[in-house]
Amino acid sequence: MTSSDLKDRVDFGLIRYANCWEDAEILLRGLAAQPGSKILSVASAGDNSFSLLTTAPERVVAVDISRPQLFLTELKKICLARLDRSETLSFLGFRESASRKQMFTSLKKELSTDARRYWERNEFAIQKGVIHQGKFEKYFQLFSQKILPLIHSSRTIEKLLATKVPLEQEDFYNKHWNTWRWRLLFRVFFSRFVMGRLGRDPAFLTHVEGSVSEFILEKAARHLISELAQDNFILRYALTGNFVDLLPHYLQENQYPVVQKNINQLLLFEGYAQEAAESFGPFSSMNLSNIFEYMDEKTFRSSALALIKNIENEGTIAYWNLMVPRRISELFPESVGYSQELSEQLTQRDRGFFYQKFIVDQMRG
């Protein structure tokens, strides 16, 4: 992919994702990175790149073509390096705080010049809790605050998310949640038109065929009848506009000190994944998020080829398919194998319930 493609079609001057909406736990299981590994990771909001630090890597290179996303990742990195867990939760917005401005004053001297200037211009986002200020987060907030109350009461939402056995979860969904109003308003709000303007950029849906809303509704239904819905931080935010007591992997109590210990192993790189691969490879593992979703077939092939040229023998690549089917091992079966059983098992456990597939490919030795 060249600078004349996606960069010219999408506005990367804003923070689109203030959190990673992909399941770090299945990513860690899929990559199974060994201590001392060198890992390439799409940055997005930084969360999953931080989670990869729990593997004690030699280096994690977090890459993104969006400067604001890298500035956000850098801000979180400084928090993880300088603050204790309680302070980080308060500063980022997971907990209420009236002292974010003062905390930023003490932290900003640690930021790079460009990142510091960016956050000084956008200090309002920090004071409001930066994890709630991405475009996609505001889309979820609009759904939870304006649309969902037209469908279900807060009590019904609490009951859906409450702990219960699998059969009770399915029964509650079928009898109390899956109403005509739920299906109708869900289809409208998560339509290609609305999502393209309020959630994701329309360019991200260019290669999607079929109904966006029907696809997401079907995926949501499969998850909502499962007990996995009860402790899903992604679903909790989508339905309530907050994480409450459910936190992303890197901020969990037992993970935070490990991430903090290894935080200096994280390097930020502005550019495309294949550019980072060429600059810092070869890598033993790659987290490619769902970057192939936005590419036509020709660009997918050339990007995948550039990436696999910079991964070690028996190295592992993990990525998600949302609504556009892409698989590297299908393009280059002679050099890349598809870990089908593992991929299917992890897809079933994926808390990013709107994704179609989680794919683990492995370079052949």
C-alpha positions as CSV (number, residue, x, y, z in Angstrom):
1,M,0.0,0.0,0.0
2,T,1.4,3.4,-1.0
3,S,1.0,6.9,0.5
4,S,-1.3,7.7,-2.5
5,D,-3.8,5.1,-1.4
6,L,-5.4,4.9,2.1
7,K,-3.7,8.1,3.4
8,D,-5.3,10.1,0.6
9,R,-8.8,8.6,1.1
10,V,-9.0,8.7,4.9
11,D,-8.7,11.5,7.4
12,F,-5.9,10.5,9.8
13,G,-5.9,13.8,11.6
14,L,-8.1,12.5,14.5
15,I,-8.1,9.7,17.0
16,R,-10.4,7.1,15.6
17,Y,-9.8,4.5,18.3
18,A,-9.0,5.5,21.9
19,N,-9.0,1.8,22.8
20,C,-8.2,-1.4,20.9
21,W,-11.4,-3.3,20.2
22,E,-9.7,-6.6,19.6
23,D,-9.2,-9.3,22.2
24,A,-5.6,-9.3,23.5
25,E,-6.0,-12.6,25.2
26,I,-6.7,-14.6,22.0
27,L,-3.9,-12.6,20.3
28,L,-1.5,-13.7,23.0
29,R,-2.6,-17.3,22.6
30,G,-2.4,-17.2,18.9
31,L,1.1,-15.7,18.6
32,A,2.5,-17.7,21.6
33,A,5.5,-15.4,21.5
34,Q,8.5,-16.7,23.4
35,P,10.7,-14.5,25.8
36,G,13.2,-12.6,23.8
37,S,11.1,-12.4,20.6
38,K,10.9,-9.5,18.3
39,I,7.3,-8.6,17.5
40,L,5.7,-6.3,15.0
41,S,2.3,-4.9,16.2
42,V,-0.2,-2.5,14.6
43,A,-0.5,0.2,17.2
44,S,-4.1,1.5,16.9
45,A,-4.6,2.7,20.5
46,G,-1.6,0.9,21.8
47,D,-3.5,-1.6,24.1
48,N,-2.6,-4.9,22.4
49,S,1.0,-3.8,21.8
50,F,1.3,-3.2,25.6
51,S,-0.2,-6.6,26.2
52,L,2.5,-8.2,24.0
53,L,5.0,-6.8,26.5
54,T,3.8,-9.4,29.0
55,T,5.7,-12.0,26.8
56,A,9.1,-10.4,27.8
57,P,10.1,-9.6,24.3
58,E,13.3,-8.2,23.0
59,R,11.3,-5.5,21.2
60,V,7.8,-4.7,20.2
61,V,7.6,-2.3,17.2
62,A,4.2,-0.6,17.3
63,V,3.4,0.8,13.8
64,D,0.7,3.0,12.5
65,I,0.1,5.4,9.7
66,S,-1.9,7.7,11.9
67,R,0.2,10.2,13.9
68,P,-2.6,10.9,16.4
69,Q,-2.9,7.2,17.1
70,L,0.8,7.1,17.8
71,F,0.6,10.2,20.0
72,L,-2.1,8.4,22.0
73,T,0.0,5.3,22.3
74,E,3.0,7.4,23.4
75,L,0.8,9.1,26.1
76,K,-0.3,5.7,27.4
77,K,3.3,4.5,27.3
78,I,4.4,7.4,29.5
79,C,1.6,6.6,32.0
80,L,2.6,3.0,32.2
81,A,6.3,4.0,32.7
82,R,5.7,6.7,35.3
83,L,2.4,6.1,37.1
84,D,1.1,3.3,39.4
85,R,-1.9,1.4,38.2
86,S,-4.5,3.4,40.1
87,E,-3.0,6.7,38.8
88,T,-3.1,5.4,35.2
89,L,-6.7,4.3,35.5
90,S,-7.6,7.7,36.8
91,F,-5.6,9.7,34.3
92,L,-6.8,7.8,31.2
93,G,-10.5,7.9,32.2
94,F,-11.3,4.4,33.5
95,R,-12.0,6.1,36.9
96,E,-13.3,9.5,37.8
97,S,-10.6,12.1,38.4
98,A,-10.4,15.9,39.0
99,S,-6.6,16.0,38.7
100,R,-5.9,15.0,35.1
101,K,-4.7,18.5,34.2
102,Q,-2.2,18.5,37.0
103,M,-1.1,15.0,36.1
104,F,-0.6,15.9,32.5
105,T,1.6,18.9,33.5
106,S,4.0,16.5,35.2
107,L,3.8,13.9,32.4
108,K,4.1,16.0,29.3
109,K,7.9,16.7,29.7
110,E,8.4,13.0,29.1
111,L,6.7,13.2,25.7
112,S,8.3,13.8,22.3
113,T,8.0,17.3,21.0
114,D,5.4,16.6,18.5
115,A,3.3,14.5,20.9
116,R,3.5,17.1,23.6
117,R,2.3,19.8,21.2
118,Y,-0.5,17.7,20.0
119,W,-1.8,17.0,23.6
120,E,-1.3,20.6,24.6
121,R,-3.6,21.5,21.8
122,N,-6.1,18.8,22.8
123,E,-5.8,19.0,26.5
124,F,-9.6,19.0,26.8
125,A,-9.6,15.4,25.6
126,I,-7.3,14.5,28.5
127,Q,-9.4,16.3,31.0
128,K,-12.5,14.4,29.9
129,G,-10.7,11.0,30.0
130,V,-8.8,10.3,26.8
131,I,-10.1,6.7,26.5
132,H,-13.6,8.1,25.8
133,Q,-12.6,10.6,23.1
134,G,-12.0,8.5,20.0
135,K,-14.5,8.6,17.1
136,F,-15.4,5.0,17.6
137,E,-15.9,5.4,21.3
138,K,-18.3,8.3,20.7
139,Y,-20.2,6.1,18.3
140,F,-20.6,3.5,21.1
141,Q,-21.6,6.2,23.5
142,L,-24.2,7.5,21.2
143,F,-25.6,4.0,20.9
144,S,-25.6,3.3,24.6
145,Q,-26.9,6.8,25.7
146,K,-29.4,7.6,22.9
147,I,-30.4,4.5,21.0
148,L,-30.4,1.6,23.5
149,P,-32.6,3.4,26.1
150,L,-35.3,3.4,23.3
151,I,-35.1,-0.4,23.3
152,H,-34.3,-1.6,26.8
153,S,-34.2,-0.3,30.3
154,S,-31.0,-0.1,32.3
155,R,-32.4,-3.0,34.5
156,T,-32.7,-5.2,31.4
157,I,-29.2,-4.3,30.3
158,E,-27.9,-5.3,33.8
159,K,-29.8,-8.6,33.6
160,L,-28.3,-9.4,30.2
161,L,-24.8,-8.8,31.5
162,A,-25.3,-10.5,34.9
163,T,-23.7,-13.8,35.8
164,K,-25.8,-16.8,34.8
165,V,-25.5,-20.3,33.4
166,P,-25.4,-20.7,29.5
167,L,-29.0,-21.9,29.2
168,E,-30.2,-19.0,31.2
169,Q,-28.2,-16.5,29.1
170,E,-29.7,-17.9,25.9
171,D,-33.2,-17.9,27.4
172,F,-32.9,-14.3,28.5
173,Y,-31.7,-13.2,25.1
174,N,-34.5,-15.0,23.3
175,K,-37.4,-14.0,25.6
176,H,-36.4,-10.5,26.8
177,W,-33.7,-9.0,24.6
178,N,-34.3,-10.0,21.0
179,T,-37.3,-7.8,20.4
180,W,-38.4,-6.3,17.1
181,R,-37.3,-2.8,18.4
182,W,-33.8,-4.2,19.1
183,R,-33.5,-5.7,15.6
184,L,-34.9,-2.6,13.9
185,L,-32.9,0.1,15.6
186,F,-29.7,-2.0,15.6
187,R,-30.0,-2.4,11.9
188,V,-30.4,1.3,11.4
189,F,-27.6,2.4,13.7
190,F,-25.1,-0.2,12.5
191,S,-25.9,0.3,8.8
192,R,-23.2,1.0,6.3
193,F,-24.5,4.6,6.0
194,V,-24.6,5.4,9.7
195,M,-21.4,3.5,10.7
196,G,-19.5,5.0,7.8
197,R,-20.3,8.5,9.0
198,L,-20.3,8.2,12.8
199,G,-18.1,5.2,13.5
200,R,-15.6,4.0,10.9
201,D,-14.5,6.0,7.9
202,P,-16.6,5.1,4.7
203,A,-13.3,4.2,3.0
204,F,-12.9,1.3,5.5
205,L,-16.0,-0.3,4.1
206,T,-15.1,0.0,0.4
207,H,-14.4,-3.7,0.0
208,V,-17.3,-4.9,2.1
209,E,-20.1,-6.8,0.2
210,G,-23.6,-7.4,1.4
211,S,-25.4,-5.8,4.4
212,V,-23.2,-4.4,7.1
213,S,-26.0,-4.3,9.7
214,E,-27.2,-7.8,9.1
215,F,-23.7,-9.2,9.4
216,I,-23.1,-7.4,12.7
217,L,-26.5,-8.2,14.1
218,E,-25.9,-11.9,13.4
219,K,-22.5,-11.8,15.1
220,A,-23.9,-9.9,18.1
221,A,-26.7,-12.5,18.5
222,R,-24.3,-15.4,18.6
223,H,-22.3,-13.7,21.3
224,L,-25.3,-12.4,23.4
225,I,-26.7,-15.9,23.8
226,S,-23.3,-17.0,25.2
227,E,-22.0,-16.7,28.7
228,L,-19.0,-15.0,27.2
229,A,-21.1,-11.9,27.0
230,Q,-21.1,-11.6,30.8
231,D,-17.4,-10.6,31.3
232,N,-16.7,-8.9,28.0
233,F,-15.2,-5.4,28.4
234,I,-15.9,-4.7,24.7
235,L,-19.6,-5.5,25.0
236,R,-19.9,-3.7,28.3
237,Y,-18.6,-0.5,26.7
238,A,-20.9,-0.9,23.7
239,L,-24.0,-1.3,25.9
240,T,-23.1,1.1,28.7
241,G,-20.5,3.6,27.4
242,N,-18.1,2.6,30.0
243,F,-15.9,-0.3,31.1
244,V,-17.1,-0.3,34.8
245,D,-15.1,-3.1,36.5
246,L,-14.0,-4.9,33.3
247,L,-10.6,-3.7,32.0
248,P,-8.5,-4.4,28.9
249,H,-5.8,-7.0,29.4
250,Y,-2.8,-4.7,29.8
251,L,-4.5,-2.8,32.7
252,Q,-5.5,-5.9,34.7
253,E,-4.0,-6.1,38.2
254,N,-1.7,-9.0,37.5
255,Q,-0.6,-7.7,34.1
256,Y,0.2,-4.1,34.8
257,P,3.5,-4.6,36.7
258,V,4.8,-6.9,33.9
259,V,3.9,-4.4,31.2
260,Q,5.5,-1.6,33.3
261,K,8.7,-3.6,33.7
262,N,9.0,-4.1,29.9
263,I,7.7,-0.8,28.8
264,N,11.0,0.4,27.4
265,Q,11.0,-2.5,24.9
266,L,8.2,-0.8,23.0
267,L,9.2,1.3,20.0
268,L,6.8,3.5,18.0
269,F,7.1,3.7,14.2
270,E,5.0,5.9,11.8
271,G,4.3,4.3,8.5
272,Y,2.9,1.1,7.0
273,A,3.4,-2.3,8.6
274,Q,5.5,-3.5,5.7
275,E,7.8,-0.5,6.0
276,A,8.3,-1.2,9.7
277,A,9.0,-4.9,8.8
278,E,11.7,-3.9,6.3
279,S,13.3,-1.4,8.8
280,F,13.3,-3.6,11.9
281,G,12.8,-7.2,10.7
282,P,13.0,-10.0,10.7
283,F,10.4,-10.6,13.3
284,S,9.3,-13.7,15.0
285,S,5.7,-12.6,15.5
286,M,3.3,-10.1,13.9
287,N,0.0,-8.7,15.1
288,L,-1.6,-7.2,12.0
289,S,-4.9,-6.2,13.5
290,N,-7.4,-6.1,10.6
291,I,-5.3,-4.0,8.2
292,F,-6.1,-6.2,5.2
293,E,-9.8,-5.3,5.5
294,Y,-9.1,-2.0,3.8
295,M,-7.1,-3.3,0.8
296,D,-8.1,-4.5,-2.6
297,E,-6.8,-7.9,-3.7
298,K,-3.8,-6.6,-5.5
299,T,-2.7,-4.4,-2.5
300,F,-3.3,-7.3,-0.1
301,R,-1.1,-9.6,-2.1
302,S,1.8,-7.1,-2.4
303,S,1.6,-6.1,1.3
304,A,1.4,-9.7,2.5
305,L,4.4,-10.6,0.4
306,A,6.4,-7.7,1.8
307,L,5.5,-8.8,5.3
308,I,6.3,-12.5,5.0
309,K,9.7,-11.6,3.6
310,N,10.6,-10.1,7.0
311,I,9.4,-12.8,9.3
312,E,11.6,-15.7,10.6
313,N,11.1,-19.3,9.7
314,E,8.3,-20.7,11.8
315,G,7.3,-17.2,12.7
316,T,3.7,-16.5,13.5
317,I,1.3,-14.0,12.0
318,A,-2.1,-13.2,13.6
319,Y,-4.9,-10.9,12.3
320,W,-8.6,-10.5,12.1
321,N,-11.1,-10.6,9.3
322,L,-14.2,-8.4,9.9
323,M,-16.3,-8.4,6.8
324,V,-13.7,-8.9,4.1
325,P,-12.2,-12.4,3.8
326,R,-8.4,-12.2,3.7
327,R,-5.9,-15.0,4.4
328,I,-2.1,-14.9,3.7
329,S,-1.8,-18.7,3.8
330,E,-4.3,-18.9,1.1
331,L,-2.2,-16.6,-1.1
332,F,1.1,-18.2,-0.4
333,P,0.5,-21.8,0.7
334,E,4.0,-22.9,-0.3
335,S,5.6,-20.7,2.4
336,V,2.8,-20.0,4.9
337,G,0.6,-22.6,6.7
338,Y,-2.8,-22.0,8.1
339,S,-3.3,-23.0,11.8
340,Q,-6.9,-23.8,11.2
341,E,-7.8,-25.6,14.3
342,L,-6.2,-23.0,16.6
343,S,-7.7,-20.2,14.6
344,E,-11.2,-21.6,14.8
345,Q,-10.9,-22.3,18.5
346,L,-9.8,-18.8,19.3
347,T,-12.4,-17.3,17.0
348,Q,-15.1,-19.0,19.2
349,R,-13.6,-17.4,22.3
350,D,-13.1,-13.9,20.7
351,R,-14.7,-11.1,22.8
352,G,-14.4,-8.9,19.7
353,F,-17.7,-10.5,18.8
354,F,-18.2,-8.5,15.6
355,Y,-15.2,-10.1,13.9
356,Q,-15.8,-12.9,11.5
357,K,-12.5,-14.7,11.9
358,F,-9.3,-14.6,13.9
359,I,-6.5,-16.1,11.8
360,V,-3.2,-17.5,12.8
361,D,-0.7,-18.2,10.0
362,Q,2.7,-19.7,10.5
363,M,5.7,-19.6,8.2
364,R,6.9,-23.0,7.1
365,G,10.4,-24.0,8.3
